[in-house]
Amino acid sequence: MATETAKSDAGTGGGVSVIRRVLLDNGALSALVVLVVAMSLLSGDFLTTQNLLNVGVQAAVTAILAFGVTFVIVSAGIDLSVGSVAALSATVLAWSATSAGVPVVLAVVLAIVTGIACGFVNGALVSYGKLPPFIATLAMLSIARGLSLVISQGSPIAFPDSVSVLGDTLGGWLPVPVLVMIAMGLITALILGRTFIGRSMYAIGGNEEAARLSGLRVKRQKIVIYALSGLFAAVAGIVLASRLVSAQPQAAQGYELDAIAAVVIGGASLAGGVGKASGTLIGALILAVLRNGLNLLSVSAFWQQVVIGVVIALAVLLDTLRRKAGSGAASSAGTAPGAGRRGALKFAGAALAVALVVGAISYFNSGSSGGTKKVGMSLSTLNNPFFVQMKEGAQAEAEKAGIDLTVTDAQNDASQQANQLQNFTSSGVSSIIVNPVDSDAVGPGVRSANKADIPVIAADRGVNKAETATLVASDNVAGGKLAADALADKLGGKGSIVILQGTAGTSASRERGAGFAEGLKAYPDIKVVAKQPADFDRTKGLDVMTNLIQSHPGVTGVFAENDEMALGAAKALGSKAGKSVSVVGFDGTPDGLKAVEAGTLYASVAQQPAELGKIAVRNAVKAAKDEKVESTVKVPVKVVTRENVADFS
């Protein structure tokens, strides 16, 4: 009778019970399934073959980095340097194969060796230098990033074509980065589960002293562990640079935090001794699904960061609750003959059930985009008033025209921008507006839109090696020359000046700097005594200028490549600003114009960003309707001083 009752229970509620058990036993998998179902419900564009491949590509670099970080975290360490090591390895490869003329195969080997060497140094500092892993890898983060900038001189380096295939597709549809991710994941699982060094990681992470007393050479093992992390970082850097067709010295900034988050979301413990490759992969996919889905849902770029943080916390909390619930059940449960086979069949059944649910959702949501024209707009950053004004102008024009405009923030990361362009392309927007982080790196994403017959409008900066319907821009080079003339006129053609540069490698910084240098040639009595990057940031402009004043107290002029840095420099100069030291900015932002009116800044080169955004949307609508647009639309730039600032305010 009891047997019949058990069978009856299994028949009526067995399917639900199996799914519940499988999901409870895999906290990260539960979070991923919930996310996929939610995104499928909310967006009909999410569960398509092309978009799912996009998610895989966007997860690839983070996952490969995270696989390497898994080794370190399992052994109770931490590695903050992987993003910088990835950028350095890619830069070494590109520089070796181009500038140094090294054969490509050898250049790849050098890049891999660079990653391993960085990891080796990390391991040596931790093991023999007795530095905490946090401090050792934080130091390497700075060293590797600095070396990347030194080698590249702050500018992107073209990647060899023979290596760039790693960022391409096989058969026109299967992304190579996904294949590399899978291969590195299998290698990670093999190392963790089947090798002596893998077992050593768990032993060291579980109890380092016990591992040492058991005969493990802990110091040597740690060096190998960090070297493996460096190796995986090098592979990730090569894949990333291949996607962008260029080695970006500022690439992968902040990726170390994504990698650590992926490992922890996947169930690893920062205390060590726990972690697996499959969990790390799921963690990376969760982050990629989040970013992809939020782009498709037109969630504000600012709110995306909030949502991602909340979901990360919830995913880890779910896994913690699952562990607590599972520990009690494990202690009382027995193991019956054939349980492994039955468990595998149940898992397969649960996976099939989930697939059917998600498939049904996708079917009923297909074609949900409606009749409203959709336009995607990817801005290089929204941490700058200039681009905020551009966004506001674009949104105002879109509302006026009845257009559904989705604005994303690339956060000055060429890789994120490539992901955003992929998402726009797969979601079937009518046209795309892109303000490139880098004109070369954005090329592959724009070419994908070209293949999908989606017109692309370049805003403020051009796109290289791809077709755009039009370029709506101010002339940054001409603006730089105007700034040089204005500053020279104020100084009477002689004096000592410093230059505050923008984010290294960005098109705007290069073009404005080149224009200013060209304009300054007409004034040989003006000497540039210092050039330092302040990353288009007001706080960094303040700090850098404060330092430069100490070594160059007699400076009489400052050129900053945007108003934010100019305002920071003026703050550092204090009472000297506008009196003994003339400061010229760039962009004509509201705060910049107020400073010009107050006399703190002598001048700013105004670009009218709101108007630029409006014109970009107008041309995007025309291009989507196959109407003729001009190949280049120039938005006038003008030097704004105290005499004419009222016209701009």
N, C-alpha and C positions, 0 to 999 in steps of 0.2 A: 504493500500500500504506500509506504514511504517512497519507494522507488517510482511508483506511478505519479505521485504528487510532484516529485522532483522533475520528472519528465514533462509533466503538464506545465510547471512553472517555466521550464526552459523553453517550451514551445510558445507560451504566451508573451513572456517578457524577455526571452533570451537575447533577441537582437539588440534591444535597448540596453540591456545589461552589459553586453559585450562592448558596445560602443562606449558606454560610460566608463567601463573598466579600462579600456585601452587609452582613452583620453586622460583619465585620472592618473594612469601610470606614466604618462608622457605630458608633463605640464606645458613644455614649450610647443609640442605638437598641437595640444589643445588650443593654445593661443593662436597658432598659425591657422588652424581650421576655422576658428571663430572669425579671424580677420578676413580670410578668403570668402567665407559665406557673407559676412557683412559688406565687404566691398562689392561682391557680386550683386547683392540686393540693392545697393545704393547706386551702382553705375553699370549700365549695360555694356560699357566699353571694356570693363575689367577682364572678364573671363573669355578672352579671345586668344587664339593661338599666338598671334603676333605679340599681344601685350604680355602674355605669360613668358614668352621668350625674352621680352624686354626686362621683366622682373629678374629672370635668371642672369642676364648680362649685368644688370645694375647691382646684383648681389655678389657677382664674381670676385671683384677686387677686395671687397670687405671680407668675404668668406675666406679667401686665400690668406689674407693677413691674419684673420681670426684663427685659422688652423695653426699657424705658427705660434700665435699667442696662447693657444690651448696648451701647448707643451709647457710653456712657462707657468701658466696659472695652475695647472695640475701639480706642478712641483712647488707650489706656494710662492711663486715669484710674480713679477709684473714687468711688462715691457712697454714703455711709453714711446719708444723710438721708432716703431715699425713704419709709421707714415713717412717720417723723414728719411729713413733708410731706403724705402721704396723709391722716393724721389731721387735720392742720390744714385742708386743703382741704375735707374733709367737714364739719368743724366750722363753717367759714366759710359753707358752703352752708346748713346747718341753721339757724345763728343768723340769717343774713340773711333767710331765708324765713319765720322764725317771729318772733323777737324784734324784728328791724328792719323787718319788713313789706315787704321787697323782693320784687317779682314773681319767681316761681320760675325763669323763664328767665334773668333777670338774675342771680339767685343762683348758678345753675349756671355762668354766665360768670365771675362773681367767684371761684368755687372754682377754675376752670381757670386764671384769671389769677394766683391765689395760688400755684398750683403752678409756673407758668412763672416768676413773680417769684422764688420761692425758688431755682429752678434758675439763673436769671440771676445772682443774687447769688453762688451757688456758682462759676459760671463766671468772674465778674469777680474774685473773690478768688483763684482759681487763675491766671487769665491776667495780670491787672494787679497783683494784690496779691502775686503770687509765693508764695502759700501752697501747701504740698503738698496735693493733693486729699484725702488722708486727714484732714488737720487742718481744712481749709475745710468739708468736708461733716460732719465730727464736730461742729463748732460749729453748723452749721445743724440738725443732729439735735436738739441741745439747745434752740436758739431756737424751732424750729417746734413742738416738743412743749410748751414753756413757753407759747407763744402760744395753742396749742389749749386748755390748761388755764385760761389767763386768760380767754379768750373764753367758755368754757363754765362757768367757775367750778367746774370739777372734776366736773360732773354731765353725764350724757348728754343730748342734745337730740333731740327727736323729729324724724324726717326727713319731708319733704313727701311725701304720698301719690303725687303725680304723678311723683316721681323714684324712689320705692321700687319701681316696676315693674321697674327694672333688676335687682333682686334676685329677681324672680318668674320665672314660666315662661310660655311661649307654648303655647296649646292644652292647658295643664294638664300638659305633660310635658317640653317643650324649655326648658331653663334659659337665661334671658337672659344671665347672666354668662358662659356658654360662648360665646354669639354675640359678646359684646363682646370676649372674649379672642381669638377667631378674627379679628375685624375688626382689633384692635390688632396682632395678629401679622402680618397681611397688610400693614398700613401699615408695620410695622418692616422686613419683607422688601423692600418697595418703596423705602423710604428708603435702606436699606443697599445695595441692588443697582442702583437706577435713578436715583439723584440725585447731584448734585454734592457735597452735604454728606455723603452716605454714603461716596462715594469718598474724600472728605477725611478721614473718620474712620480708614479703613484706612491712609491715607498717614501721618497724624499718629501713629497707633499703631505703624506699622512703623518709622518714623524721623522724629521730629519736626523735626530740623534739616534733613534732606533735603527734607521737605515745605515748610519755610519758604523754603529756597533755590530751590525749584521755583516759588515765587510764591504759595503759599497764605498767606492771612492767618490764621495759626494761632490768634492770640489771639481773634479774632472767631469763628472756627469753634468754639473751645472753649466760648464763651459760648452759642452755639446748641446745642451738644451737651448741655450741662448743663441748658439750658432745656427741651430735648426730654425729658430724664429727669424734670424737674419736672412737665411736662405729663402724662406717662404715670403718674406717682405720683398726680396729682390724679384722673385717671380711675379708678385703682385704689381710691383712697379713697372715691370716690362709689359705686362698685360694692359695696365692703365695707359702707359705711353703709346702702346699700339692702337688702342681705341682712339686716342687723340691725335695720332700720327705726328706726335711731337713730344719731346721730353720737357715737361714744365718744371722749373726749379721750385715752384711753390705748390706743386701737386701734392695731393693726399694730406693736406693740412687737416688735423682733427680726426683723421681716419683711425688713429690709434684708439680713440675713445669709442668709435663705432665697433672696432674689432673686440675690445674688451667687453663692450655691452653685448655683442653677439655671443661671446663665450659664456657670459654669466646668464643671459636669457636662456641659453641652451642647457642650463642645469649645472654648470661647473661652479665650484665653490672657490671664492677668493682666499679661503683658508688653506686650500690645497687638497690633493688626494682624490678629487672628484672631477670628472669631465670626460666627454667623448666627442668624436668627430661628428657623428650624426646630430648631436645636440647643437654643436657650433654651427653647422650648416642651417639648421632650422632657425637659429637665432639670427643669422645673416639674412635669411629669407623673410623673416618677420620685419626687419628694418626696411628691406627693399619693397615689400608689399605695402607697408605703411606709406612710404614716400611716393610710390607709384600711385596708390589709390587716392591719396590726398591731392595729388596733382590732378587726377582725373575728375575729382569731385570739386575742383576749383576752390579748395580751402585756402584761406589767406596764408601767404608765406610766413607771416609772423606766428599765426596760430599753429602751423604745422610743427614748429619746434616744441610747442606746449603739448600737443597731442602725442608726439613721438615720445616725449619724456614720461607722460602719464602711462602710455601703453607699455613702455619698458618696465616701469615700476609694477604695473599690474601683472605682467607676464612673469616676473620674478616672484611676486607674491603668490601667484597661482601655483608655481612650481614648489615654493616653500610649503604651502598648505598640502599639496599633493604628497610631498615627502613625509610630512608629519602623519598624514592619514595612512600612507603606505607602510610606515615603519611598524605601526600596531598590527596591521593586517598580516605583514610578513612574519611576525613573530608567532602568530597563531595558526598560520596556514600550513597545510601539509603538501607534499608533492606526490601526485598519483602517477602510475605508469601511463605513458603516452601523453602526459600533460603538455609537453613541449610541442608535439604535433598538433594537439587540439588548440593550443594557444596561437600557433601560427595560422591555423585555419580561421580562428575567431578574428585575429587581427586583419587577415585578408578580407573577411566578410565585412568588418567594420569599415575598412578603407573603401570597399566597393559601395557600401551604403552612403558614406560621406560623398563619394564621387557622384553618385546618382542625385543626391540632394543638390549639390553645387551645380551639376549639369542642368537640372530642372530649372534652377534659379536663372542660370545663364540663358536658357531657351526663352523663358517668359520675359526676360529683360532685353532681349536682342532688339537692336534698332530703337533704343530709347532716347536718342539724341534730339529728336523733335525737329521742327522746322526752323528754329532760330539759328542763324549763322553763328558758328563758334570760331573765335580767334584766340590763339595762344600767344602769350607774350613772355619771353624769358629775359629777365634783366640780370645784368652781371652782379648787382648787389642792391639791396635796399637799406644798407647801412650807410647811406650817403644822401643828403638832402637833394642833390641834383637828380638822382634816379627816382627818388620819392616823388619829386615834382613831375618827372616824365611819366610815372605811373598814373598820377592823378590826372594829368592832361589826357592820357590815353583812355582812362576810365570815363572821363567826362564826355569825350567824343564817342565812345562806344555806347554809352547810355543814350546819347542824342540820336545815334543811328540805329538803336534797337539791336545791338550786337552783344552776344554773350562772350565777354572777354575774361580769360583766365590769365592771371599774372603770377609768375613764379620768381623766386629769388635764388640765383645760383651761388650766392655768398662768395663771389670771386673764386669759385672752384670750377675749372673747365670741365671736369668729369661730371659734376652735378648738372651742369648745363647740357652736356651731351645726353644725360638721362632724361632731362626735361624735354628736350627736342624729340627723343624717342617716344616719350609718353604722348606728346602732342600728335605726332605722326600716326601712332597706332589708334588714337581716339578719334581720328577722322575730322580734325578741325578744317575749316575752310581755308585758312591761311595762318601763317606764323610770323610773329615779329620777334627778332632776336637782337639783343644788345650784347655782343660777344664779350666774354671774359678775355678771350684771345682769338684773334682773327683766323689763325691757322687751326687751332684745336677745335673750333666750331665747325670746320669744314665737313667732316664725316657725317655729323648730324644733319646738316643742311642738305648734303647729297642724298641722304635717305628720304628727306622730305621731297626732294626733286624727283626721285624715283616714284614716289606716291602721288606725283602731280599736285603737290600742295605748294602754292607760291610762298616764298619767304621774303620778308622785308627786313633789311638790315637797318638798325637804328643806332646812331651816334658813331658806330665803328663798322668798318667793312668786313666782309667774309672772304677769305682766300680759298681758292681751289674748289669753288662751288658756285652755283647759279643763284642769284637773288633777283627778285623782280625790280627792286629799286633800293638805293641807299639813301636814307634820310639822315643827314648828319650836319653837324658843324665841322669846320675844317680845323682839327686839333693842331696841325702843323702851322697853319696860318695864325691860329690863336696864340701859339707859342711865340711866333715872331712879333705879333702885336704886343705881347707882354714884355718882350725884350726891349722893344722901342719905347714903351711907356716907362719902364724902369730906368732906362738909359736917359731919357729926357728929364726925368725927375732928378737924377743924380748929376746932370750936367755932363754926361759922357765919361765920367771917371768915378772910381770908387772900388770897394771890395764887397762882394756879395756872396751869399750862400744859397744853395738850391735844395729845397725839400722835395724829394722824389716820391712818386706814388708807389703802389704795390709792384714789386719787381716782376717783369715779364708781361704785364698787361699792356694792351695796345695803347690805351690812353696815355700812360706814363711815357712810353717810348716816343709817341708822336709829339706830345707836348714838349718833352725834353729836347727832342731833335729840332723842333721849330724854334725853341728858345735859344739853343746853341747856335743855330744858323743865323738868327737875328742878331745875336751878340757879337758875331764876327765883325760887324760894322763899327764896333766900339772897342778898339784894342786897349784902351786905358781902363776898362772895367775888368777886374780880375775875379774869377770864381775861386774863392779860397777853400770851399768845402761843398761836397755833395753827399747827402745822406738820405736814405729812404725813411719815410714816416707812414707809408702804407695808406695814404689818403685819409688818415685818422687824426682827429683834433688832439686827442690825448697824446698820441705819439709825436705829433708835431710840437706840442708843448715840451715834452721830454727831450726830444732831439735838439730843439732850438736852445733849450736851457743848457745842454751840454756844449753846444757849439759856441755859445757866448763866452764860455770859460776859456776856450782855446783861441777864439777870434774876437776879442772885445772891440776891435776897431771896425767891425763890419758896418757898412752903410746901407745895404740893401738886401732884400730877401725875395726870392721867387719861389712860390709854392705851387705845385701842379694841381692843387684844387683849393677851394676856399676853406675847407675844414682844416687843412694843415696850416694855411695862412693865419687862421684865427688862433690856432694853438701857438704859432710862432709869435703873434702879436701879444698874446698873454705872457709868454716867456720874456719878451722884451720890455713889458711894463710901460713905463713912461717914455721910453725911447721910441716906441712904435708910433709912426706918423710924425715924428719930430726929427731925431738924428738918424733914424733907420726907416727907410721906406719899404713897405711890404706890398707885394703884388700877388693876388690870388687868381683863381681860374674857376669859372662856372657861373658866377653871378647868382649865387643862392640868396635867399632872403636874409640870412644872418650875415653873409658876406657883404651884401648891399648896405645893410644897417651899419656895418663897420666902416664901409667907405664913406657913408654919410657922416659918421661921427669923426672921421679922420684917422681912425686906427689903422685901416688899410688905405694905401694910396690909391689902389685900383684893383679891379677884377675884370677878367675877360668874360663877359656875359654870353651865354649860349641859348637862353630861352628854352629850358628843358620841357616845360609844359607844352609849349607850341610844338616842339619836336615830337612829343608823344601823340598829340592830336593829329599831326600830319602823317605819322606812321600808321595810325589806325585808318585814316581816310584812304591811304594807298593800299592797305591790306584789304579793305572792302572792295576797292576797285579791282585789285589783282584777283580776288576770289570770283569776281563776276567776269573775268577775262577782258576787262576794259584796259585800255592803254594807259600805262604809267611811265613817267620819266625815269630813265635809268639812274639818275642822281637828283636828289632834291636837297639843296643847300639851305640850311637855316642860318641866317646872318649872325655873325659874332661881332661884338663891339667892345672896345675898352670903356669901362664905366669908371669915372672919377667923381669927385665931389661936385664938379660943375654940372654933370649931366645925370647924376644918379636919380633925380626926381622923375626923369622920363621912364626909368625902369622900375622904380618902386611902385 
